[in-house]
Amino acid sequence: MLAATVTGWWMEWDLRGRSELPPIVVRNWSGTLCTSSAEVLLFWVAPMASLAIFLFFCYAIDRTLFKQRWSLLEIARRTWWRLASFVIPLQMVAAGFTAIFEGKVSGTAWLASAGVVSLIGTRFMRRAEGMKFNRLKSGELRNRAFAMASQMGVTLGRVYMVPAGKKHLTNAYGMSNAVGLTDSLGKYLTKAQVDYVIAHELAHIKLRHTRKHLLIVIGVFSTMTVMLFRFSQYALHLRFLAQFAVIFVPLSALYYFSRQFEYSADRVALEFTGEPEVAVRALINLHKVDEIPMQAARFSEFFMTHPSLAHRVEAIARIGQIPAQQLSAVLEDAGVSRVARQDIKLMRPS
């Protein structure tokens, strides 16, 4: 919805907004704003303001539904950093490609700046959401992680403990040479299941997914920039189609590769642990804690960084060669409803 709103506003702005809206603002704020200032104000503030209201109410509803302890000030802070990490960079991408459509090299500076703003915004958004990475310097969990890393051939630099906090986080995070584990994992997962989760995050490091993600971002935007410079005269004639493409093609590509990274990390983790049933139970428990549906609509999953649980379970069952009857029993024992189990394509005997 955030991407669609920014894209829709960008199209509307080029169609009528730039010519019709600024004069209205100038008339109402006579002596305060000139036309150029009104253009800047409208282009940037209108989508930000509307999406800020939308996000604030979404976070407020989440607080009620999931019984979170966020104050209104904390919700406002989360809203701002969500805008700074995603919405504002998208608007900068729109400004950059607008310049590129006109053949201006300055558009590339907008795109580079959008990436920097997104990285900074994401870091602060994590803080606003209560994600604090406290480095573990000792302890059984840290020792297990380093031992597993050594066995998997992974150079692990640090292990972090992340407090569950007000968002009730129950997850794990893989970075370039570090892993983060929430302190609530042991409450919902067995030791073997936690080991699988650690192995999954170590697999991200082994496969260098953080670096590959960055290269994909650079590659996708560089390719689109070169193509638009090369065919700028055609892009102007197909402006609305080009506007849709420069927002959604990069996003869909990044989401696609992110989902593929999850599948490959599951595969490497399974090769290490050799316990596909444990992997299935671990993922089910994590999804139950976060109250995430087992299956996602096809269109929704197209814009998800992780595959749906049903698809990940199917992939794990294929890799681990879990027979259909056995997988069905595992799912039932793990508390998966009959309706949800029907969403999973069970392996049939060959």
KAWONOR-V580803 format. One record per pair of residues at least 6 apart in sequence whose C-alpha atoms are under 6 Angstrom apart, sorted by sequence separation. I is the first residue (numbers start at 1). J is the second residue. D is the distance in whole Angstrom. If there is no record, write none. Layout:
I:J:D, I:J:D
This chain:
173:179:6, 26:33:6, 100:107:5, 173:180:5, 99:107:5, 172:180:6, 172:181:5, 97:107:6, 96:107:4, 171:182:6, 170:182:6, 296:308:6, 22:35:6, 295:308:6, 96:110:5, 170:184:6, 96:111:6, 170:185:6, 294:309:5, 295:310:6, 22:38:5, 294:310:6, 22:39:6, 92:110:6, 93:111:5, 164:182:6, 159:178:6, 161:180:6, 162:181:6, 163:182:6, 157:177:5, 158:178:5, 159:179:5, 160:180:4, 161:181:5, 162:182:4, 163:183:5, 156:177:5, 157:178:6, 159:180:6, 161:182:6, 162:183:6, 92:114:6, 156:178:6, 324:346:5, 56:79:6, 136:159:6, 324:347:5, 55:79:6, 135:159:6, 136:160:5, 323:347:6, 324:348:6, 89:114:4, 135:160:4, 134:160:5, 133:160:5, 134:161:5, 174:201:5, 133:161:6, 89:118:6, 133:162:5, 176:205:6, 132:162:5, 85:118:4, 280:313:6, 176:210:6, 310:344:5, 85:121:4, 84:121:5, 85:122:5, 81:121:6, 81:125:5, 276:320:5, 259:305:6, 258:305:5, 259:306:5, 255:303:6, 259:307:6, 255:304:6, 78:128:5, 255:305:5, 154:206:6, 204:265:6, 203:265:5, 200:265:5, 203:268:6, 200:266:6, 200:269:5, 199:269:5, 193:278:6, 193:282:5, 69:166:6, 68:166:6, 101:232:6
